[in-house]
Amino acid sequence: MTISTTKKFAGVVAAAGLLVALAGCGSAPEATPTESADAGSGAVEGFLPCMVSGTGGYDDKSFNQLGLAGLEQAAEELGVESIAVESNTTSDFAPNIQSVLDQNCTLVVTVGFDLAAAAAEAAEANPDVQFVSVDDIVDTDFDGETDFPNIKPVIFDTAQAAFLAGYASASLSTSKVVGTFGGKPFPTVTIFMDGFKQGVEYWNEQKGDSVQVLGWDGTDGIFTDAFVPDPAAENASRGLVDQGADVILPVGGGIYQSAASVIRDSGKDIALLGVDADVYETDPSVADLLLTSILKAIDVGVSTAIIEAGEGNFDAAPYVGVLEDEGVGIAPFHDFEDKVSPDLQGELDAIVAGIVDGSIPVDSYLAE
């Protein structure tokens, strides 16, 4: 499969230089090995899969946590040990990758778009080590292909799932205003916002409505420059609430926790959307606020790539999660089941069919 790119990748080369420069400044945290029963029973001799997290950590209730779950699932199925190392800042990326290489890891999974530059540098320097890059195709020369034969991208066309969430949000909204904001303006963040906006627009088109999207106009939007709950995420959330948004989509790690806090403080009837995992299940503290979550099966993509490599079948062709193979989707409405229109699920099922057969186009930076 060939991955086409748009101008949204234009900052990758510059970002790569910045990340590699930063990476030399940190020290690697202690690695945590995980043992599985019957070690070595299902894998090629000496196979040792390892993982380096993004800055949100493995308890982010989101993409890092899902990545770790995929590593552990694969290690258990293969019957091998695994090593997982957390990154606290971007300066940890390169030292953390080097730390697992020094422990003779034969496959290194890096979780998150912002790790791609450090992964590319390490892959080039270590051609005999296999890499799995989650959320980036490592296309630094913009030709639509992964640059290194020893890197397998695991990526997701989450615009398709976010389209469904946008449609559902517009259906629920009574203020006719919904909002979104992101952690950093990476393509893997804005792809959620793109799909969300398109889903709202499709609702308006189908229903003759005029629901407004705040926080992302298709080019520019609101970003906090982090993937953790912090004052910037609180300010972004508060700004959307003050402008009347009654559904909010925060995209990026734990920033949804800041949005949840602002929603509770407001005393208003405002719904929250989760991303990556089903946040209703991963973080019950915000369950009552969640309309749904936009899912990407990072655990499935990671475990699939590791198992293939462990069995001696490493393939650098991108794994691309889409609606058709349930690589992306939306979670159940859970506590909102009785609050949404009884017609909504049927409409969403029809939209899924239309996206899969191509009759309902969803634009994103990923294209077959």
PADREN-976793 format. One record per residue (C-alpha): residue number from 1; residue in three letters; x, y, z. Coordinates in nm, 4 decimals, padded with zeros to 6 digits, always signed. Example, Ala and Ser with C-alpha at 12.3 -4.5 7.8 and 13.67 -1.06 7.14 Angstrom:
PADREN-976793
atom k->1	r->ALA	u->+01.2300	v->-00.4500	w->+00.7800
atom k->2	r->SER	u->+01.3670	v->-00.1060	w->+00.7140
//
This chain:
PADREN-976793
atom k->1	r->MET	u->+00.0000	v->+00.0000	w->+00.0000
atom k->2	r->THR	u->+00.1257	v->+00.3479	w->-00.0879
atom k->3	r->ILE	u->+00.0569	v->+00.6306	w->+00.1536
atom k->4	r->SER	u->+00.0012	v->+00.9710	w->-00.0002
atom k->5	r->THR	u->+00.0875	v->+01.2851	w->+00.1924
atom k->6	r->THR	u->-00.0378	v->+01.6425	w->+00.1954
atom k->7	r->LYS	u->+00.1031	v->+01.9685	w->+00.3213
atom k->8	r->LYS	u->+00.0276	v->+01.8523	w->+00.6754
atom k->9	r->PHE	u->+00.3554	v->+01.6587	w->+00.6653
atom k->10	r->ALA	u->+00.5481	v->+01.9728	w->+00.5714
atom k->11	r->GLY	u->+00.6859	v->+02.0176	w->+00.9222
atom k->12	r->VAL	u->+00.8174	v->+01.6642	w->+00.9638
atom k->13	r->VAL	u->+01.1733	v->+01.7307	w->+00.8469
atom k->14	r->ALA	u->+01.2093	v->+02.0415	w->+01.0621
atom k->15	r->ALA	u->+01.0515	v->+01.8626	w->+01.3554
atom k->16	r->ALA	u->+01.2857	v->+01.5700	w->+01.3009
atom k->17	r->GLY	u->+01.5879	v->+01.7922	w->+01.3425
atom k->18	r->LEU	u->+01.4452	v->+01.9498	w->+01.6558
atom k->19	r->LEU	u->+01.3556	v->+01.6184	w->+01.8163
atom k->20	r->VAL	u->+01.6930	v->+01.4635	w->+01.7439
atom k->21	r->ALA	u->+01.8659	v->+01.7688	w->+01.8863
atom k->22	r->LEU	u->+01.6544	v->+01.7543	w->+02.2002
atom k->23	r->ALA	u->+01.7015	v->+01.3817	w->+02.2345
atom k->24	r->GLY	u->+02.0662	v->+01.4103	w->+02.3321
atom k->25	r->CYS	u->+01.9807	v->+01.5948	w->+02.6536
atom k->26	r->GLY	u->+01.7931	v->+01.3340	w->+02.8580
atom k->27	r->SER	u->+01.8793	v->+01.0265	w->+03.0568
atom k->28	r->ALA	u->+01.6985	v->+00.6985	w->+03.0060
atom k->29	r->PRO	u->+01.4692	v->+00.5733	w->+03.2837
atom k->30	r->GLU	u->+01.5107	v->+00.2206	w->+03.4127
atom k->31	r->ALA	u->+01.3658	v->-00.0367	w->+03.1748
atom k->32	r->THR	u->+01.0942	v->-00.2710	w->+03.2990
atom k->33	r->PRO	u->+01.1198	v->-00.6284	w->+03.1681
atom k->34	r->THR	u->+00.8019	v->-00.8346	w->+03.1491
atom k->35	r->GLU	u->+00.8242	v->-01.2136	w->+03.1528
atom k->36	r->SER	u->+00.5833	v->-01.4478	w->+02.9806
atom k->37	r->ALA	u->+00.5419	v->-01.8183	w->+03.0379
atom k->38	r->ASP	u->+00.7088	v->-02.0688	w->+02.8036
atom k->39	r->ALA	u->+00.9693	v->-01.8136	w->+02.6947
atom k->40	r->GLY	u->+01.0801	v->-01.8503	w->+02.3370
atom k->41	r->SER	u->+00.8232	v->-02.1149	w->+02.2476
atom k->42	r->GLY	u->+00.6602	v->-01.9270	w->+01.9595
atom k->43	r->ALA	u->+00.9275	v->-01.6897	w->+01.8317
atom k->44	r->VAL	u->+01.2509	v->-01.6975	w->+01.6381
atom k->45	r->GLU	u->+01.5558	v->-01.7496	w->+01.8566
atom k->46	r->GLY	u->+01.6648	v->-01.4408	w->+02.0479
atom k->47	r->PHE	u->+01.3543	v->-01.2338	w->+01.9657
atom k->48	r->LEU	u->+01.3152	v->-00.9545	w->+02.2202
atom k->49	r->PRO	u->+01.0464	v->-00.6898	w->+02.1548
atom k->50	r->CYS	u->+01.0784	v->-00.3572	w->+02.3335
atom k->51	r->MET	u->+00.8801	v->-00.0342	w->+02.3503
atom k->52	r->VAL	u->+00.9527	v->+00.3336	w->+02.4104
atom k->53	r->SER	u->+00.6518	v->+00.5444	w->+02.5103
atom k->54	r->GLY	u->+00.5538	v->+00.8954	w->+02.4152
atom k->55	r->THR	u->+00.5574	v->+01.1661	w->+02.6811
atom k->56	r->GLY	u->+00.2132	v->+01.0825	w->+02.8191
atom k->57	r->GLY	u->+00.3402	v->+00.7641	w->+02.9871
atom k->58	r->TYR	u->+00.1838	v->+00.4191	w->+03.0002
atom k->59	r->ASP	u->-00.0965	v->+00.5271	w->+03.2337
atom k->60	r->ASP	u->-00.2344	v->+00.7922	w->+02.9964
atom k->61	r->LYS	u->-00.5610	v->+00.5941	w->+02.9506
atom k->62	r->SER	u->-00.4977	v->+00.6438	w->+02.5804
atom k->63	r->PHE	u->-00.2442	v->+00.5652	w->+02.3051
atom k->64	r->ASN	u->+00.0590	v->+00.4782	w->+02.5199
atom k->65	r->GLN	u->-00.1503	v->+00.2477	w->+02.7367
atom k->66	r->LEU	u->-00.2902	v->+00.0771	w->+02.4274
atom k->67	r->GLY	u->+00.0598	v->+00.0396	w->+02.2840
atom k->68	r->LEU	u->+00.1800	v->-00.1312	w->+02.6014
atom k->69	r->ALA	u->-00.1215	v->-00.3627	w->+02.5930
atom k->70	r->GLY	u->-00.0273	v->-00.4626	w->+02.2384
atom k->71	r->LEU	u->+00.3317	v->-00.5341	w->+02.3435
atom k->72	r->GLU	u->+00.2181	v->-00.7476	w->+02.6356
atom k->73	r->GLN	u->-00.0377	v->-00.9367	w->+02.4262
atom k->74	r->ALA	u->+00.2217	v->-01.0171	w->+02.1611
atom k->75	r->ALA	u->+00.4855	v->-01.1202	w->+02.4153
atom k->76	r->GLU	u->+00.2384	v->-01.3537	w->+02.5832
atom k->77	r->GLU	u->+00.1314	v->-01.5122	w->+02.2550
atom k->78	r->LEU	u->+00.4916	v->-01.5587	w->+02.1410
atom k->79	r->GLY	u->+00.6119	v->-01.6684	w->+02.4833
atom k->80	r->VAL	u->+00.8930	v->-01.4143	w->+02.5114
atom k->81	r->GLU	u->+01.0082	v->-01.1430	w->+02.7461
atom k->82	r->SER	u->+00.9523	v->-00.7757	w->+02.6620
atom k->83	r->ILE	u->+01.0924	v->-00.4446	w->+02.7827
atom k->84	r->ALA	u->+00.8992	v->-00.1168	w->+02.8129
atom k->85	r->VAL	u->+01.0581	v->+00.2210	w->+02.8835
atom k->86	r->GLU	u->+00.8703	v->+00.5440	w->+02.9551
atom k->87	r->SER	u->+00.9573	v->+00.8878	w->+02.8185
atom k->88	r->ASN	u->+00.8877	v->+01.1868	w->+03.0402
atom k->89	r->THR	u->+01.0036	v->+01.4514	w->+02.7927
atom k->90	r->THR	u->+01.1031	v->+01.4628	w->+02.4273
atom k->91	r->SER	u->+01.4674	v->+01.4691	w->+02.5359
atom k->92	r->ASP	u->+01.4214	v->+01.1122	w->+02.6614
atom k->93	r->PHE	u->+01.3407	v->+00.9688	w->+02.3180
atom k->94	r->ALA	u->+01.6845	v->+00.8979	w->+02.1746
atom k->95	r->PRO	u->+01.8412	v->+00.7871	w->+02.5064
atom k->96	r->ASN	u->+01.5467	v->+00.5559	w->+02.5713
atom k->97	r->ILE	u->+01.5776	v->+00.3979	w->+02.2275
atom k->98	r->GLN	u->+01.9498	v->+00.3548	w->+02.2810
atom k->99	r->SER	u->+01.8869	v->+00.1996	w->+02.6224
atom k->100	r->VAL	u->+01.6725	v->-00.0786	w->+02.4768
atom k->101	r->LEU	u->+01.9184	v->-00.1307	w->+02.1929
atom k->102	r->ASP	u->+02.1909	v->-00.1718	w->+02.4540
atom k->103	r->GLN	u->+01.9776	v->-00.4475	w->+02.6109
atom k->104	r->ASN	u->+01.9837	v->-00.6377	w->+02.2797
atom k->105	r->CYS	u->+01.6261	v->-00.5687	w->+02.1799
atom k->106	r->THR	u->+01.5652	v->-00.7048	w->+01.8315
atom k->107	r->LEU	u->+01.2476	v->-00.5062	w->+01.7670
atom k->108	r->VAL	u->+01.1747	v->-00.1565	w->+01.9001
atom k->109	r->VAL	u->+00.8244	v->-00.0081	w->+01.9031
atom k->110	r->THR	u->+00.8029	v->+00.3713	w->+01.9333
atom k->111	r->VAL	u->+00.4616	v->+00.5048	w->+02.0328
atom k->112	r->GLY	u->+00.3616	v->+00.8373	w->+01.8825
atom k->113	r->PHE	u->+00.4284	v->+01.0742	w->+01.5952
atom k->114	r->ASP	u->+00.6776	v->+01.2815	w->+01.7948
atom k->115	r->LEU	u->+00.9084	v->+00.9782	w->+01.8314
atom k->116	r->ALA	u->+00.9423	v->+00.9279	w->+01.4562
atom k->117	r->ALA	u->+01.2558	v->+01.1384	w->+01.4124
atom k->118	r->ALA	u->+01.4466	v->+00.9582	w->+01.6874
atom k->119	r->ALA	u->+01.3233	v->+00.6232	w->+01.5537
atom k->120	r->ALA	u->+01.4397	v->+00.7095	w->+01.2028
atom k->121	r->GLU	u->+01.7861	v->+00.8030	w->+01.3256
atom k->122	r->ALA	u->+01.8131	v->+00.4817	w->+01.5278
atom k->123	r->ALA	u->+01.6808	v->+00.2657	w->+01.2425
atom k->124	r->GLU	u->+01.9374	v->+00.4094	w->+01.0026
atom k->125	r->ALA	u->+02.2180	v->+00.3486	w->+01.2517
atom k->126	r->ASN	u->+02.0977	v->-00.0038	w->+01.3360
atom k->127	r->PRO	u->+01.9859	v->-00.1676	w->+01.0093
atom k->128	r->ASP	u->+01.9761	v->-00.5147	w->+01.1679
atom k->129	r->VAL	u->+01.7183	v->-00.4085	w->+01.4284
atom k->130	r->GLN	u->+01.3504	v->-00.4011	w->+01.3369
atom k->131	r->PHE	u->+01.1366	v->-00.0994	w->+01.4314
atom k->132	r->VAL	u->+00.7623	v->-00.0399	w->+01.4546
atom k->133	r->SER	u->+00.6593	v->+00.3261	w->+01.4388
atom k->134	r->VAL	u->+00.3114	v->+00.3946	w->+01.5752
atom k->135	r->ASP	u->+00.1318	v->+00.6925	w->+01.4197
atom k->136	r->ASP	u->+00.3916	v->+00.7904	w->+01.1606
atom k->137	r->ILE	u->+00.5064	v->+00.6523	w->+00.8269
atom k->138	r->VAL	u->+00.8573	v->+00.8037	w->+00.8693
atom k->139	r->ASP	u->+00.8435	v->+00.9642	w->+00.5261
atom k->140	r->THR	u->+01.1071	v->+01.2356	w->+00.5623
atom k->141	r->ASP	u->+01.1547	v->+01.2795	w->+00.1864
atom k->142	r->PHE	u->+00.7782	v->+01.3056	w->+00.1198
atom k->143	r->ASP	u->+00.7596	v->+01.0411	w->-00.1529
atom k->144	r->GLY	u->+00.4697	v->+00.8570	w->+00.0125
atom k->145	r->GLU	u->+00.6840	v->+00.5623	w->+00.1203
atom k->146	r->THR	u->+00.8492	v->+00.4670	w->+00.4487
atom k->147	r->ASP	u->+01.2156	v->+00.5666	w->+00.4288
atom k->148	r->PHE	u->+01.3726	v->+00.2639	w->+00.5972
atom k->149	r->PRO	u->+01.3279	v->-00.1064	w->+00.5162
atom k->150	r->ASN	u->+01.3554	v->-00.1926	w->+00.8871
atom k->151	r->ILE	u->+01.0656	v->+00.0317	w->+01.0026
atom k->152	r->LYS	u->+00.7037	v->-00.0873	w->+00.9913
atom k->153	r->PRO	u->+00.4500	v->+00.1964	w->+01.0342
atom k->154	r->VAL	u->+00.1319	v->+00.1299	w->+01.2312
atom k->155	r->ILE	u->-00.1098	v->+00.4068	w->+01.1353
atom k->156	r->PHE	u->-00.4833	v->+00.4720	w->+01.1489
atom k->157	r->ASP	u->-00.7280	v->+00.6614	w->+00.9315
atom k->158	r->THR	u->-00.9066	v->+00.7977	w->+01.2360
atom k->159	r->ALA	u->-01.0820	v->+01.0615	w->+01.0266
atom k->160	r->GLN	u->-01.3284	v->+00.7879	w->+00.9327
atom k->161	r->ALA	u->-01.4206	v->+00.7190	w->+01.2950
atom k->162	r->ALA	u->-01.4110	v->+01.0867	w->+01.3932
atom k->163	r->PHE	u->-01.6603	v->+01.1547	w->+01.1120
atom k->164	r->LEU	u->-01.9077	v->+00.9314	w->+01.2975
atom k->165	r->ALA	u->-01.8375	v->+01.1093	w->+01.6261
atom k->166	r->GLY	u->-01.8866	v->+01.4490	w->+01.4620
atom k->167	r->TYR	u->-02.2204	v->+01.3412	w->+01.3193
atom k->168	r->ALA	u->-02.3297	v->+01.2041	w->+01.6587
atom k->169	r->SER	u->-02.2141	v->+01.5229	w->+01.8334
atom k->170	r->ALA	u->-02.4134	v->+01.7426	w->+01.5967
atom k->171	r->SER	u->-02.7155	v->+01.5199	w->+01.6532
atom k->172	r->LEU	u->-02.6883	v->+01.5633	w->+02.0310
atom k->173	r->SER	u->-02.6053	v->+01.9344	w->+02.0393
atom k->174	r->THR	u->-02.8815	v->+02.1711	w->+02.1488
atom k->175	r->SER	u->-02.6648	v->+02.4841	w->+02.1498
atom k->176	r->LYS	u->-02.5691	v->+02.4177	w->+01.7864
atom k->177	r->VAL	u->-02.2049	v->+02.4672	w->+01.8854
atom k->178	r->VAL	u->-01.9477	v->+02.1897	w->+01.9311
atom k->179	r->GLY	u->-01.5757	v->+02.2264	w->+01.9886
atom k->180	r->THR	u->-01.2401	v->+02.0553	w->+01.9660
atom k->181	r->PHE	u->-00.8779	v->+02.1190	w->+02.0604
atom k->182	r->GLY	u->-00.5591	v->+01.9185	w->+02.0337
atom k->183	r->GLY	u->-00.2329	v->+01.8536	w->+02.2133
atom k->184	r->LYS	u->+00.0108	v->+01.9315	w->+01.9312
atom k->185	r->PRO	u->-00.0648	v->+02.0061	w->+01.5635
atom k->186	r->PHE	u->+00.0646	v->+01.6717	w->+01.4405
atom k->187	r->PRO	u->-00.1150	v->+01.5050	w->+01.1481
atom k->188	r->THR	u->-00.2123	v->+01.2226	w->+01.3834
atom k->189	r->VAL	u->-00.3933	v->+01.4771	w->+01.6013
atom k->190	r->THR	u->-00.5505	v->+01.6935	w->+01.3329
atom k->191	r->ILE	u->-00.6816	v->+01.3847	w->+01.1510
atom k->192	r->PHE	u->-00.9318	v->+01.3448	w->+01.4372
atom k->193	r->MET	u->-01.0295	v->+01.7098	w->+01.4078
atom k->194	r->ASP	u->-01.0636	v->+01.6821	w->+01.0296
atom k->195	r->GLY	u->-01.3009	v->+01.3889	w->+01.0539
atom k->196	r->PHE	u->-01.4969	v->+01.5470	w->+01.3376
atom k->197	r->LYS	u->-01.5514	v->+01.8645	w->+01.1372
atom k->198	r->GLN	u->-01.6554	v->+01.6700	w->+00.8275
atom k->199	r->GLY	u->-01.9020	v->+01.4647	w->+01.0298
atom k->200	r->VAL	u->-02.0671	v->+01.7793	w->+01.1640
atom k->201	r->GLU	u->-02.0821	v->+01.9236	w->+00.8137
atom k->202	r->TYR	u->-02.2415	v->+01.6033	w->+00.6847
atom k->203	r->TRP	u->-02.5072	v->+01.6288	w->+00.9574
atom k->204	r->ASN	u->-02.5773	v->+01.9871	w->+00.8541
atom k->205	r->GLU	u->-02.6014	v->+01.8832	w->+00.4898
atom k->206	r->GLN	u->-02.8349	v->+01.5923	w->+00.5593
atom k->207	r->LYS	u->-03.0556	v->+01.7679	w->+00.8141
atom k->208	r->GLY	u->-03.0509	v->+02.1251	w->+00.6882
atom k->209	r->ASP	u->-02.8947	v->+02.2287	w->+01.0185
atom k->210	r->SER	u->-02.6232	v->+02.4799	w->+01.1084
atom k->211	r->VAL	u->-02.4143	v->+02.3276	w->+01.3889
atom k->212	r->GLN	u->-02.0891	v->+02.5214	w->+01.4256
atom k->213	r->VAL	u->-01.7453	v->+02.3689	w->+01.4940
atom k->214	r->LEU	u->-01.5057	v->+02.5681	w->+01.7130
atom k->215	r->GLY	u->-01.1352	v->+02.4973	w->+01.7596
atom k->216	r->TRP	u->-01.0504	v->+02.3697	w->+01.4111
atom k->217	r->ASP	u->-01.1262	v->+02.5271	w->+01.0724
atom k->218	r->GLY	u->-00.9491	v->+02.2622	w->+00.8653
atom k->219	r->THR	u->-00.6166	v->+02.4469	w->+00.8700
atom k->220	r->ASP	u->-00.5760	v->+02.6219	w->+01.2043
atom k->221	r->GLY	u->-00.7047	v->+02.5455	w->+01.5503
atom k->222	r->ILE	u->-00.6518	v->+02.5357	w->+01.9246
atom k->223	r->PHE	u->-00.3539	v->+02.3370	w->+02.0590
atom k->224	r->THR	u->-00.2047	v->+02.3097	w->+02.4075
atom k->225	r->ASP	u->+00.1483	v->+02.1960	w->+02.3071
atom k->226	r->ALA	u->+00.1282	v->+01.8943	w->+02.5397
atom k->227	r->PHE	u->-00.0472	v->+01.5606	w->+02.5842
atom k->228	r->VAL	u->-00.1068	v->+01.5890	w->+02.9565
atom k->229	r->PRO	u->-00.3726	v->+01.7687	w->+03.1644
atom k->230	r->ASP	u->-00.2433	v->+02.1167	w->+03.2401
atom k->231	r->PRO	u->-00.3532	v->+02.4828	w->+03.2602
atom k->232	r->ALA	u->-00.3312	v->+02.5201	w->+02.8816
atom k->233	r->ALA	u->-00.5807	v->+02.2360	w->+02.8364
atom k->234	r->GLU	u->-00.8066	v->+02.3909	w->+03.1002
atom k->235	r->ASN	u->-00.7939	v->+02.7275	w->+02.9229
atom k->236	r->ALA	u->-00.8715	v->+02.5689	w->+02.5872
atom k->237	r->SER	u->-01.1682	v->+02.3842	w->+02.7353
atom k->238	r->ARG	u->-01.2955	v->+02.6895	w->+02.9183
atom k->239	r->GLY	u->-01.2802	v->+02.8967	w->+02.6025
atom k->240	r->LEU	u->-01.4970	v->+02.6450	w->+02.4169
atom k->241	r->VAL	u->-01.7448	v->+02.6259	w->+02.7055
atom k->242	r->ASP	u->-01.7658	v->+03.0054	w->+02.7238
atom k->243	r->GLN	u->-01.8506	v->+03.0148	w->+02.3531
atom k->244	r->GLY	u->-02.1408	v->+02.7772	w->+02.4029
atom k->245	r->ALA	u->-01.9996	v->+02.4395	w->+02.2983
atom k->246	r->ASP	u->-02.2045	v->+02.1560	w->+02.4459
atom k->247	r->VAL	u->-01.9889	v->+01.8740	w->+02.3049
atom k->248	r->ILE	u->-01.6091	v->+01.8873	w->+02.3347
atom k->249	r->LEU	u->-01.3469	v->+01.6697	w->+02.1630
atom k->250	r->PRO	u->-00.9975	v->+01.6964	w->+02.3215
atom k->251	r->VAL	u->-00.7411	v->+01.5107	w->+02.1079
atom k->252	r->GLY	u->-00.4236	v->+01.3943	w->+02.2758
atom k->253	r->GLY	u->-00.3422	v->+01.1728	w->+02.5711
atom k->254	r->GLY	u->-00.4693	v->+01.2964	w->+02.9056
atom k->255	r->ILE	u->-00.5849	v->+01.6447	w->+02.8042
atom k->256	r->TYR	u->-00.9439	v->+01.5188	w->+02.8214
atom k->257	r->GLN	u->-00.9059	v->+01.5207	w->+03.2016
atom k->258	r->SER	u->-00.8701	v->+01.8995	w->+03.1977
atom k->259	r->ALA	u->-01.1795	v->+01.9259	w->+02.9797
atom k->260	r->ALA	u->-01.3744	v->+01.7037	w->+03.2195
atom k->261	r->SER	u->-01.2741	v->+01.9249	w->+03.5129
atom k->262	r->VAL	u->-01.3853	v->+02.2391	w->+03.3304
atom k->263	r->ILE	u->-01.7142	v->+02.0776	w->+03.2294
atom k->264	r->ARG	u->-01.7891	v->+01.9817	w->+03.5910
atom k->265	r->ASP	u->-01.6983	v->+02.3273	w->+03.7178
atom k->266	r->SER	u->-01.9268	v->+02.4892	w->+03.4605
atom k->267	r->GLY	u->-02.2356	v->+02.3133	w->+03.5930
atom k->268	r->LYS	u->-02.3592	v->+02.2908	w->+03.2341
atom k->269	r->ASP	u->-02.4903	v->+01.9919	w->+03.0412
atom k->270	r->ILE	u->-02.1850	v->+01.9330	w->+02.8216
atom k->271	r->ALA	u->-02.0741	v->+01.6041	w->+02.6683
atom k->272	r->LEU	u->-01.7150	v->+01.4873	w->+02.6305
atom k->273	r->LEU	u->-01.5568	v->+01.2736	w->+02.3591
atom k->274	r->GLY	u->-01.2630	v->+01.0417	w->+02.4260
atom k->275	r->VAL	u->-00.9955	v->+00.9332	w->+02.1788
atom k->276	r->ASP	u->-00.7863	v->+00.6243	w->+02.1079
atom k->277	r->ALA	u->-00.9261	v->+00.3952	w->+02.3804
atom k->278	r->ASP	u->-01.2822	v->+00.3642	w->+02.5093
atom k->279	r->VAL	u->-01.2253	v->+00.6162	w->+02.7872
atom k->280	r->TYR	u->-01.5521	v->+00.5066	w->+02.9540
atom k->281	r->GLU	u->-01.3692	v->+00.1841	w->+03.0378
atom k->282	r->THR	u->-01.0158	v->+00.3141	w->+03.0919
atom k->283	r->ASP	u->-01.1136	v->+00.6092	w->+03.3122
atom k->284	r->PRO	u->-01.4447	v->+00.5590	w->+03.4976
atom k->285	r->SER	u->-01.4001	v->+00.8973	w->+03.6709
atom k->286	r->VAL	u->-01.5264	v->+01.0711	w->+03.3564
atom k->287	r->ALA	u->-01.7630	v->+00.7984	w->+03.2363
atom k->288	r->ASP	u->-02.0807	v->+00.9966	w->+03.3035
atom k->289	r->LEU	u->-01.9612	v->+01.2780	w->+03.0745
atom k->290	r->LEU	u->-01.8738	v->+01.0631	w->+02.7723
atom k->291	r->LEU	u->-02.0937	v->+01.0613	w->+02.4649
atom k->292	r->THR	u->-01.8545	v->+00.8137	w->+02.3014
atom k->293	r->SER	u->-01.4858	v->+00.7666	w->+02.2214
atom k->294	r->ILE	u->-01.3108	v->+00.7660	w->+01.8839
atom k->295	r->LEU	u->-01.1212	v->+00.4402	w->+01.8766
atom k->296	r->LYS	u->-00.8041	v->+00.3342	w->+01.7046
atom k->297	r->ALA	u->-00.6921	v->-00.0195	w->+01.7727
atom k->298	r->ILE	u->-00.3306	v->+00.0603	w->+01.8558
atom k->299	r->ASP	u->-00.3075	v->-00.2546	w->+02.0665
atom k->300	r->VAL	u->-00.4179	v->-00.4689	w->+01.7716
atom k->301	r->GLY	u->-00.1832	v->-00.2990	w->+01.5248
atom k->302	r->VAL	u->+00.1137	v->-00.3224	w->+01.7608
atom k->303	r->SER	u->+00.0533	v->-00.6833	w->+01.8595
atom k->304	r->THR	u->+00.0016	v->-00.7837	w->+01.4944
atom k->305	r->ALA	u->+00.3304	v->-00.6235	w->+01.3886
atom k->306	r->ILE	u->+00.5241	v->-00.7766	w->+01.6784
atom k->307	r->ILE	u->+00.3827	v->-01.1255	w->+01.6276
atom k->308	r->GLU	u->+00.4616	v->-01.1171	w->+01.2559
atom k->309	r->ALA	u->+00.8178	v->-01.0109	w->+01.3326
atom k->310	r->GLY	u->+00.8514	v->-01.2627	w->+01.6135
atom k->311	r->GLU	u->+00.7500	v->-01.5418	w->+01.3805
atom k->312	r->GLY	u->+01.0138	v->-01.4309	w->+01.1299
atom k->313	r->ASN	u->+00.7759	v->-01.2486	w->+00.8957
atom k->314	r->PHE	u->+00.8679	v->-00.8830	w->+00.9504
atom k->315	r->ASP	u->+00.7209	v->-00.6664	w->+00.6751
atom k->316	r->ALA	u->+00.7821	v->-00.2923	w->+00.6403
atom k->317	r->ALA	u->+00.4512	v->-00.2365	w->+00.4569
atom k->318	r->PRO	u->+00.2302	v->-00.0031	w->+00.6645
atom k->319	r->TYR	u->-00.0454	v->-00.1454	w->+00.8818
atom k->320	r->VAL	u->-00.3375	v->+00.0922	w->+00.8224
atom k->321	r->GLY	u->-00.6409	v->+00.0692	w->+01.0501
atom k->322	r->VAL	u->-00.9713	v->+00.1672	w->+00.8844
atom k->323	r->LEU	u->-01.3426	v->+00.1249	w->+00.9538
atom k->324	r->GLU	u->-01.3717	v->-00.1725	w->+00.7239
atom k->325	r->ASP	u->-01.1392	v->-00.3899	w->+00.9334
atom k->326	r->GLU	u->-01.2379	v->-00.2303	w->+01.2663
atom k->327	r->GLY	u->-00.8946	v->-00.0743	w->+01.2979
atom k->328	r->VAL	u->-01.0869	v->+00.2430	w->+01.3878
atom k->329	r->GLY	u->-01.4412	v->+00.2995	w->+01.5120
atom k->330	r->ILE	u->-01.6445	v->+00.4568	w->+01.7884
atom k->331	r->ALA	u->-01.7296	v->+00.3188	w->+02.1304
atom k->332	r->PRO	u->-02.0860	v->+00.2525	w->+02.2499
atom k->333	r->PHE	u->-02.2838	v->+00.5487	w->+02.3818
atom k->334	r->HIS	u->-02.2895	v->+00.3890	w->+02.7268
atom k->335	r->ASP	u->-02.4650	v->+00.6311	w->+02.9677
atom k->336	r->PHE	u->-02.5796	v->+00.8458	w->+02.6747
atom k->337	r->GLU	u->-02.7725	v->+00.5600	w->+02.5128
atom k->338	r->ASP	u->-03.1045	v->+00.7065	w->+02.6318
atom k->339	r->LYS	u->-03.0018	v->+01.0633	w->+02.5501
atom k->340	r->VAL	u->-02.9240	v->+01.0265	w->+02.1809
atom k->341	r->SER	u->-03.1901	v->+01.0017	w->+01.9116
atom k->342	r->PRO	u->-03.3321	v->+00.6505	w->+01.8659
atom k->343	r->ASP	u->-03.2595	v->+00.6948	w->+01.4936
atom k->344	r->LEU	u->-02.8924	v->+00.7798	w->+01.5430
atom k->345	r->GLN	u->-02.7429	v->+00.4306	w->+01.5457
atom k->346	r->GLY	u->-02.9191	v->+00.3358	w->+01.2232
atom k->347	r->GLU	u->-02.7945	v->+00.6537	w->+01.0592
atom k->348	r->LEU	u->-02.4403	v->+00.5826	w->+01.1760
atom k->349	r->ASP	u->-02.4586	v->+00.2273	w->+01.0425
atom k->350	r->ALA	u->-02.5576	v->+00.3669	w->+00.7039
atom k->351	r->ILE	u->-02.2696	v->+00.6161	w->+00.7178
atom k->352	r->VAL	u->-02.0223	v->+00.3390	w->+00.7967
atom k->353	r->ALA	u->-02.1457	v->+00.1465	w->+00.4932
atom k->354	r->GLY	u->-02.1109	v->+00.4594	w->+00.2803
atom k->355	r->ILE	u->-01.7573	v->+00.5298	w->+00.3999
atom k->356	r->VAL	u->-01.6545	v->+00.1695	w->+00.3370
atom k->357	r->ASP	u->-01.7984	v->+00.1587	w->-00.0158
atom k->358	r->GLY	u->-01.6700	v->+00.5060	w->-00.0976
atom k->359	r->SER	u->-02.0047	v->+00.6745	w->-00.1505
atom k->360	r->ILE	u->-01.9397	v->+00.8992	w->+00.1509
atom k->361	r->PRO	u->-01.5872	v->+01.0391	w->+00.1094
atom k->362	r->VAL	u->-01.3821	v->+01.1309	w->+00.4152
atom k->363	r->ASP	u->-01.0747	v->+01.3418	w->+00.3513
atom k->364	r->SER	u->-00.7573	v->+01.2784	w->+00.5485
atom k->365	r->TYR	u->-00.3820	v->+01.2795	w->+00.4928
atom k->366	r->LEU	u->-00.4016	v->+00.9021	w->+00.4408
atom k->367	r->ALA	u->-00.5236	v->+00.7631	w->+00.1086
atom k->368	r->GLU	u->-00.5039	v->+00.4262	w->-00.0598
//
